[in-house]
Amino acid sequence: MNSTFTFQDPWAVRLELSGGKGSNLALLTQWGFPVPPGFIVTAQAYRDFIAAGGETQAKHANKLRVETKTYVMQDYDLVNFRFSK
């Protein structure tokens, strides 16, 4: 099984595979609602990442550099996006 799904993937709507947000975004996309482009990291991929030591071990091994950007959304909530380069 893949570690990621697109929102259009038929398997992406399964809660146990994609989690709550992922499955909801996949459903909305597949029903034709406007959803920003993106992808879902599967629940199993996340569990594997945590079992392998997570972000701390990846940073220690110089395999991951995490950066954060903060955006102010339309409702004035702050949202932090984390990504690796």
N, C-alpha and C positions, 0 to 999 in steps of 0.2 A: 504494500500500500504506500502511496505517496505521503510525503511529510507535509505537503501543502495542497490546497484545493483552490480553484477559482470559484467565484460566486456562482458561475453557471454550471459547475459540476453537479450532477445529480446526487452524488454522495454527500455533498456539502450541507445538505439540509438535515442530515442526521445529527441530532443533538449529542449523542455519545461520541461522535467523531469530531465534530466541529466546535462543540461548546455552545453556549447560549447566544452570544453575540454573533458568532460566525454563522450558525444555522439560521438565525433571523435575517441577517444580511443576505444570505443565499436565497432564502425564501422570497424576500422582497425583490431581489434581482430577477428571480425566475418568474415572478408574477408580473413583471414589467414596471415596477416602481423605479424611480430614479435613485440610484445608489452610486456613490463615488467609486471609481475603480479600486480594486484591492485584491487581497488574497487572504486565505485562512491558513494558519499554522495548526495542524491537527492536534488534538488533545494528546495523542500518543507521542507525537514529536516533542511536545512540551514536557511530558512525563519523562521521556528519555533524556532530554536536556537537563532536567533537574536531577535525575538519577546519576548522571555523569558529572555532577558537581556544579552544574548551572553556570551562571555568569561569572562567579568568582573564579572557578577553575579555568574557564575559557580565557579570562583576562590574565590570570597567572601564567598560562601557557602562551601568552601573546597571540591568541587565536581570535580575539574579539576586542574591538574598540567601540565602546558604547558612547554615543553622544545624545544629548537631550536638547530639544527645542521646545519652547513654551509658546503656545498660541492662545490668543483670546478669541473665544468663539462668539457668535452673534448674541448669545444670551449672557455674555460676560463671564462664563465659566472659563477657568484656565485649564488647558489640556497640555500635558507633556507627551511628546512623541519621542520614543527612544529608537535608535537605529544604529546599525553597525556599518562601518566602512571597510 
